[in-house]
């Protein structure tokens, strides 16, 4: 895998499923073998690492609701909240 500059879009939803906010981020992420397709797992890992620390793009702090990650060079991924005991 190689790294390449990609622009990702994050859509934030309340636990009820209603849209809350959105944000964008442009950064270096891993690409798949051909170099033009984003390896979405690297983005999901990045979002999860920021989720509880904050701030996420488009928000001023952490977030505990669902997050939809989208990119023109990849496929959309839904990140669900972590369950707490």
Helices and strands as residue ranges (DSSP letters): E 2-13, E 19-31, H 40-51, E 67-70, E 77-79
